Amino acid sequence: MEVINLSENNSVLNQFIKEIRSVQIQGDPIRFRRNLERIGEIIAYEISKTMHYTSEEVTTPLGIAPVNVIADKVVISTILRAGLPFHQGFLSYFDRAENAFVSAYRKYKDALKFEIFIEYIASPDITGKTLIITDPMLATGASLELAHGALLTKGKPAKVYIASVISSQQAVDYLSEHFKGSNVSLWTAAIDPTLNDHSYIVPGLGDAGDLAFGTKL
C-alpha cells in the first residue's frame, strides 16, 4: 500500500491542521467542521492529480477550448459521524460523485477494551469505480478495515483511496500490512507517533465527532 503523508511538504494545509489540534481554537464547532471540510478539499485536489482524464471540448463565446476532465467514476464514502464534514470537503470538489455511508462504532467491554461493529451501510454499486474512503482519524485501522470489507459487498472497485486527517503510525503499519500488494493507497495530512491506553491518537486532537457535533452519551 502506498502511503502519501502530505505533511512532509509545507503548504496552507499546515494552518488548518494547527487549528483543529489547538485547544484554544477547536472549541468552536463551526470552525472545527469547516476546517475538516477544507482539509478534505485539499486532499481531494491532491488525489485528483492521480486519476484518469479524458479530453473534451467546451464552447466559449469566442470559440472552442480543449480541456481534460476526470474520467473516473468516483464514489466517496465515509464512516459516520465524525467523517461527515471531511466527506463534504471531498464532495465539494468531486461534486458529481456518488456517495456511500458506513456506521462503525466501538462497543466497550470495559474502560480499555472494545470491539468494533458495523451497524449500517448505504452504498451504490462500486464495481469498476474509484472508491474514496474518508475517515478523519485512523487510530488502530480496525474500523477502516471493517468499513472497507463492508463496502466490498457492494462490488469490486477499480481503485481505492483511503483519506485521513490524522493517522497513527500503528494504523499506517497495520493497514500497510493488510493491504500489501493491493490497489489501495493512503493519503493523510499527518502521522502521529502513538496511541494512548484508550486507543486515541497522541498528540492527535481529541474526539473529532464530539468536537464537530457535540458530546454523546
KETOR-513956 format. One record per residue: x negated, y negated, z negated of N, C-alpha, C in turn; residue in one letter. Coordinates in Angstrom, 1 decimal. Layout:
REM residues N
{{X,Y,Z},{X,Y,Z},{X,Y,Z},A},
...
//
This chain:
REM residues 217
{{-0.8,1.2,0.0},{0.0,0.0,0.0},{-0.9,-1.2,0.0},M},
{{-0.6,-2.1,0.9},{-1.3,-3.4,1.0},{-0.8,-4.3,-0.1},E},
{{-1.7,-5.0,-0.8},{-1.3,-6.0,-1.8},{-1.8,-7.4,-1.4},V},
{{-0.9,-8.3,-1.3},{-1.2,-9.7,-1.0},{-0.9,-10.6,-2.2},I},
{{-2.0,-11.1,-2.8},{-1.9,-11.9,-4.0},{-2.1,-13.4,-3.6},N},
{{-1.0,-14.1,-3.5},{-1.0,-15.4,-2.9},{-1.7,-16.4,-3.8},L},
{{-1.9,-16.1,-5.1},{-2.7,-17.0,-6.0},{-4.2,-17.0,-5.7},S},
{{-4.6,-16.1,-4.9},{-6.1,-16.1,-4.5},{-6.5,-17.3,-3.7},E},
{{-5.5,-18.0,-3.1},{-5.7,-19.2,-2.3},{-4.9,-20.3,-2.9},N},
{{-5.5,-21.5,-3.1},{-4.7,-22.6,-3.7},{-3.7,-23.2,-2.7},N},
{{-2.5,-23.5,-3.2},{-1.5,-24.1,-2.4},{-0.5,-24.8,-3.4},S},
{{0.5,-25.4,-2.8},{1.6,-26.0,-3.7},{2.3,-25.0,-4.5},V},
{{2.2,-23.7,-4.1},{2.8,-22.6,-4.9},{2.3,-22.7,-6.4},L},
{{1.0,-23.1,-6.6},{0.5,-23.2,-8.0},{1.4,-24.0,-8.9},N},
{{1.9,-25.2,-8.3},{2.7,-26.1,-9.2},{3.9,-25.4,-9.6},Q},
{{4.6,-24.6,-8.8},{5.8,-24.0,-9.2},{5.6,-22.9,-10.1},F},
{{4.5,-22.1,-10.0},{4.1,-21.1,-10.9},{3.9,-21.7,-12.3},I},
{{3.1,-22.8,-12.3},{2.9,-23.5,-13.6},{4.2,-23.9,-14.3},K},
{{5.1,-24.4,-13.5},{6.4,-24.9,-14.2},{7.2,-23.7,-14.7},E},
{{7.3,-22.6,-14.0},{8.1,-21.5,-14.5},{7.5,-20.8,-15.7},I},
{{6.1,-21.0,-15.9},{5.4,-20.4,-17.0},{5.5,-21.4,-18.3},R},
{{5.6,-22.7,-18.0},{5.4,-23.6,-19.1},{6.6,-23.7,-20.1},S},
{{6.4,-23.5,-21.4},{7.5,-23.6,-22.3},{8.0,-25.0,-22.4},V},
{{7.3,-26.0,-22.0},{7.8,-27.4,-22.0},{8.8,-27.6,-20.9},Q},
{{8.6,-26.8,-19.8},{9.4,-27.1,-18.6},{10.5,-26.1,-18.4},I},
{{10.2,-24.8,-18.6},{11.1,-23.7,-18.3},{12.4,-23.7,-19.0},Q},
{{12.5,-24.5,-20.1},{13.8,-24.6,-20.8},{14.9,-25.2,-20.1},G},
{{14.6,-25.8,-18.9},{15.7,-26.5,-18.1},{16.1,-25.4,-17.1},D},
{{17.3,-24.8,-17.3},{17.7,-23.7,-16.4},{17.8,-24.0,-14.9},P},
{{18.3,-25.2,-14.6},{18.5,-25.5,-13.2},{17.1,-25.7,-12.5},I},
{{16.2,-26.2,-13.3},{14.8,-26.4,-12.7},{14.2,-25.0,-12.6},R},
{{14.4,-24.2,-13.6},{13.8,-22.8,-13.5},{14.3,-22.1,-12.3},F},
{{15.6,-22.1,-12.1},{16.2,-21.4,-10.9},{15.7,-22.0,-9.6},R},
{{15.6,-23.3,-9.6},{15.2,-23.9,-8.3},{13.7,-23.6,-8.0},R},
{{12.9,-23.5,-9.1},{11.5,-23.1,-8.9},{11.4,-21.7,-8.4},N},
{{12.2,-20.8,-8.9},{12.3,-19.4,-8.4},{12.6,-19.4,-6.9},L},
{{13.6,-20.2,-6.5},{14.0,-20.4,-5.1},{12.8,-20.9,-4.3},E},
{{12.1,-21.9,-4.8},{11.1,-22.5,-4.0},{9.9,-21.5,-3.8},R},
{{9.6,-20.7,-4.8},{8.6,-19.6,-4.7},{9.1,-18.6,-3.7},I},
{{10.4,-18.3,-3.7},{10.9,-17.3,-2.7},{10.8,-17.9,-1.3},G},
{{11.0,-19.2,-1.1},{10.9,-19.8,0.2},{9.4,-19.7,0.7},E},
{{8.5,-20.0,-0.2},{7.1,-19.9,0.2},{6.7,-18.5,0.6},I},
{{7.0,-17.5,-0.2},{6.7,-16.1,0.1},{7.4,-15.7,1.4},I},
{{8.6,-16.1,1.6},{9.3,-15.8,2.8},{8.6,-16.3,4.0},A},
{{8.1,-17.5,3.9},{7.3,-18.1,5.0},{6.1,-17.3,5.3},Y},
{{5.3,-16.9,4.3},{4.1,-16.2,4.4},{4.4,-14.8,5.1},E},
{{5.5,-14.1,4.6},{5.8,-12.8,5.2},{6.2,-13.0,6.6},I},
{{6.9,-14.1,7.0},{7.4,-14.3,8.3},{6.2,-14.2,9.4},S},
{{5.0,-14.6,8.9},{3.9,-14.6,9.9},{3.5,-13.2,10.3},K},
{{3.9,-12.2,9.6},{3.5,-10.8,9.9},{4.6,-10.0,10.7},T},
{{5.7,-10.7,11.0},{6.9,-10.0,11.6},{6.7,-9.9,13.1},M},
{{7.6,-9.2,13.8},{7.6,-9.2,15.3},{8.4,-10.4,15.8},H},
{{7.9,-10.9,17.0},{8.5,-12.0,17.6},{8.8,-11.7,19.1},Y},
{{9.9,-12.4,19.6},{10.2,-12.3,21.0},{10.4,-13.8,21.5},T},
{{10.1,-13.9,22.8},{10.1,-15.3,23.4},{11.5,-15.6,23.9},S},
{{12.0,-16.7,23.6},{13.3,-17.2,24.1},{13.1,-18.6,24.7},E},
{{14.1,-19.0,25.5},{14.1,-20.4,26.0},{15.3,-21.2,25.4},E},
{{15.1,-22.4,25.1},{16.1,-23.2,24.5},{16.3,-24.5,25.4},V},
{{17.5,-24.9,25.6},{17.8,-26.0,26.4},{17.8,-27.3,25.6},T},
{{17.0,-28.3,25.9},{16.9,-29.5,25.2},{17.6,-30.6,26.1},T},
{{17.9,-31.8,25.6},{18.5,-32.8,26.5},{17.6,-33.1,27.7},P},
{{16.3,-32.8,27.7},{15.4,-33.2,28.8},{14.8,-32.0,29.5},L},
{{15.1,-30.8,29.2},{14.6,-29.7,29.9},{14.7,-28.3,29.1},G},
{{13.8,-27.4,29.4},{13.8,-26.1,28.8},{12.5,-25.9,28.1},I},
{{12.6,-25.4,26.8},{11.4,-25.2,26.0},{11.3,-23.8,25.5},A},
{{10.2,-23.1,25.7},{10.0,-21.8,25.2},{9.7,-21.8,23.7},P},
{{10.2,-20.7,23.0},{10.0,-20.6,21.6},{10.0,-19.2,21.2},V},
{{9.1,-18.8,20.3},{9.0,-17.4,19.8},{9.8,-17.4,18.5},N},
{{10.8,-16.4,18.5},{11.6,-16.2,17.3},{11.5,-14.8,16.8},V},
{{11.9,-14.7,15.5},{11.8,-13.4,14.8},{12.7,-12.3,15.5},I},
{{12.1,-11.2,15.8},{12.9,-10.1,16.4},{13.3,-9.1,15.4},A},
{{12.7,-9.0,14.2},{13.1,-8.1,13.2},{14.5,-8.3,12.8},D},
{{15.2,-7.2,12.5},{16.5,-7.2,11.8},{16.2,-7.1,10.3},K},
{{16.4,-8.2,9.6},{16.0,-8.3,8.2},{17.1,-8.0,7.3},V},
{{16.8,-7.2,6.2},{17.7,-7.0,5.1},{17.0,-7.5,3.9},V},
{{17.6,-8.4,3.2},{17.0,-8.9,1.9},{17.8,-8.3,0.7},I},
{{17.0,-7.6,-0.1},{17.7,-7.0,-1.3},{17.1,-7.6,-2.6},S},
{{17.9,-7.5,-3.6},{17.4,-8.0,-4.9},{17.9,-7.1,-6.0},T},
{{17.2,-7.2,-7.2},{17.5,-6.5,-8.4},{18.2,-7.5,-9.3},I},
{{19.5,-7.2,-9.6},{20.2,-8.1,-10.5},{19.7,-8.1,-11.9},L},
{{19.8,-9.3,-12.7},{20.3,-10.5,-12.3},{19.3,-11.6,-12.0},R},
{{18.1,-11.4,-12.6},{17.0,-12.4,-12.5},{16.6,-12.6,-11.1},A},
{{16.9,-11.6,-10.2},{16.4,-11.8,-8.8},{17.3,-12.7,-8.0},G},
{{18.4,-13.1,-8.5},{19.3,-13.9,-7.6},{18.7,-15.2,-7.1},L},
{{18.1,-16.1,-7.9},{17.6,-17.3,-7.4},{16.4,-17.1,-6.4},P},
{{15.6,-16.1,-6.8},{14.4,-15.7,-5.9},{15.0,-15.2,-4.6},F},
{{16.0,-14.4,-4.6},{16.6,-13.9,-3.4},{17.2,-15.1,-2.5},H},
{{17.7,-16.0,-3.2},{18.3,-17.2,-2.5},{17.2,-17.9,-1.7},Q},
{{16.0,-18.0,-2.3},{14.9,-18.6,-1.6},{14.6,-17.9,-0.3},G},
{{14.6,-16.6,-0.3},{14.4,-15.8,0.9},{15.5,-16.0,1.9},F},
{{16.7,-16.1,1.4},{17.9,-16.2,2.3},{17.9,-17.6,2.9},L},
{{17.4,-18.6,2.3},{17.3,-19.9,2.9},{16.5,-19.9,4.1},S},
{{15.5,-19.1,4.2},{14.6,-19.0,5.3},{15.0,-18.0,6.3},Y},
{{15.3,-16.8,5.9},{15.9,-15.7,6.7},{17.4,-15.8,6.7},F},
{{17.9,-16.9,7.2},{19.3,-17.2,7.0},{20.3,-16.3,7.8},D},
{{19.8,-15.5,8.7},{20.6,-14.6,9.5},{20.5,-13.2,8.9},R},
{{19.8,-13.0,7.8},{19.6,-11.7,7.3},{20.8,-11.1,6.7},A},
{{20.9,-9.7,6.7},{21.9,-9.0,5.9},{21.3,-8.9,4.4},E},
{{22.2,-8.5,3.5},{21.8,-8.6,2.1},{22.2,-7.3,1.4},N},
{{21.4,-6.9,0.4},{21.7,-5.8,-0.5},{21.5,-6.1,-1.9},A},
{{22.2,-5.5,-2.8},{22.0,-5.8,-4.3},{22.0,-4.5,-5.1},F},
{{21.1,-4.5,-6.0},{20.9,-3.3,-6.9},{20.9,-3.7,-8.3},V},
{{21.7,-3.0,-9.2},{21.7,-3.3,-10.6},{20.8,-2.3,-11.3},S},
{{19.7,-2.7,-11.9},{18.8,-1.8,-12.7},{18.7,-2.4,-14.1},A},
{{18.8,-1.6,-15.1},{18.7,-2.1,-16.4},{18.0,-1.1,-17.3},Y},
{{17.4,-1.7,-18.4},{16.7,-0.9,-19.4},{17.7,-0.5,-20.5},R},
{{17.7,0.8,-20.8},{18.5,1.4,-21.9},{17.6,1.8,-22.9},K},
{{17.6,1.0,-24.0},{16.6,1.3,-25.1},{17.0,2.4,-26.0},Y},
{{16.0,3.3,-26.3},{16.2,4.4,-27.3},{15.9,3.8,-28.7},K},
{{14.9,2.9,-28.7},{14.6,2.2,-30.0},{13.9,0.9,-29.5},D},
{{13.3,0.2,-30.4},{12.8,-1.2,-30.1},{11.7,-1.2,-29.0},A},
{{11.0,0.0,-28.8},{9.9,0.0,-27.9},{10.1,1.0,-26.7},L},
{{11.0,2.0,-26.9},{11.2,3.0,-25.8},{12.5,2.8,-25.1},K},
{{12.4,2.9,-23.8},{13.6,2.7,-22.9},{13.5,3.5,-21.7},F},
{{14.7,3.7,-21.1},{14.7,4.3,-19.7},{15.4,3.3,-18.8},E},
{{15.1,3.4,-17.5},{15.7,2.5,-16.6},{16.8,3.3,-15.7},I},
{{17.9,2.6,-15.6},{19.1,3.2,-14.9},{19.5,2.3,-13.8},F},
{{19.9,2.9,-12.6},{20.6,2.2,-11.6},{22.1,2.4,-11.7},I},
{{22.8,1.3,-11.8},{24.2,1.3,-12.1},{25.1,1.0,-10.9},E},
{{24.5,0.2,-10.0},{25.4,-0.4,-8.9},{24.5,-0.6,-7.7},Y},
{{25.0,-0.4,-6.5},{24.3,-0.7,-5.3},{25.3,-1.1,-4.2},I},
{{25.0,-2.2,-3.5},{25.8,-2.6,-2.3},{24.8,-3.0,-1.2},A},
{{24.9,-2.2,-0.1},{23.9,-2.4,0.9},{24.4,-2.1,2.3},S},
{{24.0,-2.8,3.3},{24.3,-2.3,4.7},{23.4,-1.2,5.1},P},
{{23.6,-0.6,6.3},{22.7,0.4,6.8},{21.4,-0.3,7.1},D},
{{20.3,0.3,6.5},{19.0,-0.3,6.7},{18.1,0.4,7.7},I},
{{18.7,1.4,8.4},{17.9,2.2,9.3},{17.2,1.3,10.4},T},
{{15.9,1.5,10.5},{15.1,0.8,11.5},{15.0,-0.7,11.3},G},
{{15.4,-1.2,10.2},{15.3,-2.6,9.9},{14.1,-3.0,9.0},K},
{{13.9,-4.2,8.8},{12.8,-4.7,7.9},{13.5,-5.0,6.6},T},
{{13.1,-4.3,5.6},{13.7,-4.4,4.2},{12.7,-5.2,3.3},L},
{{13.3,-6.3,2.7},{12.5,-7.1,1.8},{13.2,-6.9,0.4},I},
{{12.5,-6.3,-0.6},{13.0,-6.1,-1.9},{12.4,-7.2,-2.8},I},
{{13.3,-8.1,-3.3},{12.8,-9.2,-4.1},{13.1,-8.9,-5.6},T},
{{12.0,-8.9,-6.4},{12.1,-8.7,-7.8},{11.1,-9.6,-8.5},D},
{{11.6,-10.7,-9.2},{10.6,-11.7,-9.7},{9.6,-11.2,-10.6},P},
{{9.9,-10.2,-11.5},{9.0,-9.8,-12.5},{8.7,-8.3,-12.3},M},
{{7.5,-7.9,-11.9},{7.2,-6.5,-11.8},{6.3,-6.1,-13.0},L},
{{7.0,-5.6,-14.0},{6.3,-5.2,-15.3},{5.6,-3.9,-15.2},A},
{{6.5,-2.8,-15.2},{5.9,-1.4,-15.1},{6.0,-0.9,-13.7},T},
{{6.9,-1.5,-12.9},{7.1,-1.0,-11.5},{8.1,0.1,-11.4},G},
{{8.6,0.6,-12.6},{9.6,1.7,-12.6},{10.9,1.3,-12.0},A},
{{11.4,0.1,-12.3},{12.7,-0.3,-11.8},{12.7,-0.6,-10.3},S},
{{11.5,-1.1,-9.8},{11.4,-1.3,-8.4},{11.4,0.0,-7.7},L},
{{10.7,1.0,-8.2},{10.6,2.4,-7.6},{12.0,2.9,-7.5},E},
{{12.8,2.8,-8.6},{14.2,3.4,-8.6},{15.1,2.6,-7.6},L},
{{14.9,1.3,-7.6},{15.7,0.5,-6.6},{15.4,0.8,-5.2},A},
{{14.1,1.0,-4.9},{13.7,1.4,-3.6},{14.3,2.8,-3.2},H},
{{14.3,3.7,-4.1},{14.9,5.0,-3.9},{16.4,4.9,-3.6},G},
{{17.0,4.1,-4.4},{18.5,3.9,-4.2},{18.8,3.3,-2.8},A},
{{18.0,2.3,-2.4},{18.2,1.7,-1.1},{18.0,2.7,0.1},L},
{{17.1,3.6,-0.1},{16.8,4.6,0.9},{18.0,5.5,1.2},L},
{{18.9,5.5,0.3},{20.2,6.3,0.5},{21.0,5.6,1.6},T},
{{20.6,4.4,1.9},{21.4,3.7,3.0},{20.7,3.6,4.3},K},
{{19.6,4.5,4.4},{18.9,4.5,5.7},{17.4,4.4,5.5},G},
{{16.7,4.6,6.6},{15.2,4.6,6.6},{14.7,3.3,7.3},K},
{{14.2,2.3,6.5},{13.7,1.1,7.2},{12.5,1.3,8.0},P},
{{12.2,0.4,8.9},{11.0,0.4,9.7},{9.8,-0.1,8.9},A},
{{10.1,-1.0,8.0},{9.0,-1.6,7.2},{9.6,-2.1,5.9},K},
{{8.8,-2.1,4.8},{9.3,-2.6,3.5},{8.3,-3.6,3.0},V},
{{8.8,-4.7,2.6},{8.1,-5.7,1.9},{8.6,-5.8,0.4},Y},
{{7.8,-5.7,-0.6},{8.1,-6.0,-1.9},{7.6,-7.4,-2.3},I},
{{8.5,-8.2,-2.8},{8.1,-9.6,-3.1},{8.4,-9.8,-4.6},A},
{{7.3,-10.4,-5.2},{7.4,-10.6,-6.7},{6.8,-12.0,-7.0},S},
{{7.3,-12.6,-8.1},{6.7,-13.8,-8.5},{5.5,-13.5,-9.4},V},
{{5.7,-12.7,-10.4},{4.6,-12.3,-11.3},{4.6,-10.8,-11.4},I},
{{3.4,-10.2,-11.1},{3.3,-8.7,-11.3},{2.2,-8.4,-12.3},S},
{{2.4,-7.4,-13.1},{1.4,-6.9,-14.0},{0.4,-6.1,-13.2},S},
{{-0.9,-6.0,-13.6},{-1.8,-5.2,-13.0},{-1.4,-3.7,-13.0},Q},
{{-0.7,-3.4,-14.2},{-0.2,-2.0,-14.3},{0.8,-1.7,-13.2},Q},
{{1.7,-2.6,-12.9},{2.7,-2.3,-11.9},{2.1,-2.3,-10.5},A},
{{1.1,-3.1,-10.3},{0.4,-3.1,-9.0},{-0.3,-1.7,-8.8},V},
{{-1.0,-1.3,-9.8},{-1.7,0.0,-9.7},{-0.7,1.2,-9.6},D},
{{0.4,1.1,-10.3},{1.5,2.2,-10.2},{2.1,2.2,-8.8},Y},
{{2.5,1.1,-8.3},{3.1,1.1,-7.0},{2.1,1.4,-5.9},L},
{{0.9,1.0,-6.0},{-0.1,1.3,-5.0},{-0.3,2.8,-4.9},S},
{{-0.2,3.5,-6.0},{-0.3,5.0,-6.0},{1.0,5.6,-5.5},E},
{{2.1,5.1,-5.9},{3.4,5.6,-5.5},{3.6,5.5,-4.0},H},
{{3.2,4.3,-3.4},{3.4,4.0,-2.0},{2.2,4.2,-1.1},F},
{{1.2,5.0,-1.6},{0.0,5.2,-0.9},{0.3,5.7,0.5},K},
{{-0.3,5.1,1.5},{-0.2,5.5,2.9},{1.2,5.3,3.5},G},
{{2.0,4.4,2.9},{3.3,4.1,3.4},{3.4,2.8,4.2},S},
{{4.6,2.5,4.6},{4.7,1.2,5.4},{5.2,0.1,4.4},N},
{{4.8,0.2,3.2},{5.2,-0.8,2.1},{4.0,-1.7,1.8},V},
{{4.3,-3.0,1.7},{3.3,-4.0,1.2},{3.9,-4.8,0.1},S},
{{3.1,-5.2,-0.8},{3.5,-6.0,-2.0},{2.9,-7.4,-1.8},L},
{{3.8,-8.4,-1.9},{3.5,-9.8,-1.9},{3.9,-10.5,-3.2},W},
{{2.9,-11.0,-3.9},{3.1,-11.6,-5.2},{2.4,-12.9,-5.4},T},
{{3.0,-13.8,-6.2},{2.5,-15.1,-6.4},{1.4,-15.1,-7.5},A},
{{1.4,-14.1,-8.3},{0.4,-14.0,-9.4},{0.3,-12.6,-9.9},A},
{{-0.8,-12.2,-10.4},{-1.0,-10.9,-11.0},{-1.6,-11.1,-12.4},I},
{{-0.8,-10.7,-13.5},{-1.3,-10.9,-14.8},{-1.9,-9.6,-15.4},D},
{{-2.8,-9.7,-16.4},{-3.6,-8.5,-16.7},{-2.9,-7.4,-17.6},P},
{{-1.9,-7.8,-18.4},{-1.5,-6.7,-19.4},{0.0,-6.8,-19.6},T},
{{0.5,-5.7,-20.3},{1.9,-5.7,-20.8},{1.8,-5.6,-22.4},L},
{{2.8,-6.2,-23.0},{2.8,-6.0,-24.5},{3.6,-4.7,-24.9},N},
{{3.8,-4.5,-26.2},{4.5,-3.3,-26.6},{5.9,-3.1,-26.1},D},
{{6.5,-4.2,-25.7},{7.9,-4.2,-25.2},{7.9,-4.1,-23.7},H},
{{6.7,-3.9,-23.1},{6.6,-3.9,-21.6},{7.0,-5.2,-20.9},S},
{{6.7,-6.3,-21.6},{6.8,-7.6,-21.0},{5.4,-8.0,-20.5},Y},
{{5.4,-8.7,-19.4},{4.1,-9.2,-18.8},{3.5,-10.2,-19.6},I},
{{2.2,-10.1,-19.9},{1.4,-11.1,-20.6},{0.3,-11.7,-19.7},V},
{{0.2,-13.0,-19.6},{0.9,-14.1,-20.3},{2.4,-14.2,-19.7},P},
{{2.6,-13.8,-18.5},{4.0,-13.8,-18.0},{4.7,-15.2,-18.1},G},
{{6.0,-15.1,-18.4},{6.8,-16.3,-18.6},{8.0,-16.1,-19.5},L},
{{8.1,-14.9,-20.0},{9.3,-14.5,-20.9},{10.3,-13.7,-20.1},G},
{{11.6,-13.9,-20.5},{12.6,-13.1,-19.8},{13.2,-14.0,-18.7},D},
{{12.9,-13.7,-17.4},{13.4,-14.5,-16.3},{14.9,-14.6,-16.2},A},
{{15.6,-13.5,-16.5},{17.0,-13.5,-16.4},{17.6,-14.5,-17.5},G},
{{17.1,-14.4,-18.7},{17.6,-15.3,-19.7},{17.3,-16.8,-19.4},D},
{{16.1,-17.0,-18.9},{15.8,-18.4,-18.6},{16.6,-19.0,-17.4},L},
{{17.0,-18.1,-16.5},{17.8,-18.5,-15.3},{19.3,-18.7,-15.7},A},
{{19.8,-17.7,-16.5},{21.2,-17.6,-16.7},{21.7,-17.6,-18.1},F},
{{20.8,-17.7,-19.1},{21.2,-17.7,-20.5},{21.0,-16.4,-21.1},G},
{{20.9,-16.3,-22.4},{20.7,-15.1,-23.1},{21.9,-14.2,-23.1},T},
{{21.6,-12.9,-23.2},{22.7,-11.9,-23.1},{22.7,-11.1,-24.4},K},
{{23.8,-10.5,-24.7},{24.0,-9.6,-25.9},{23.2,-8.4,-25.7},L},
//
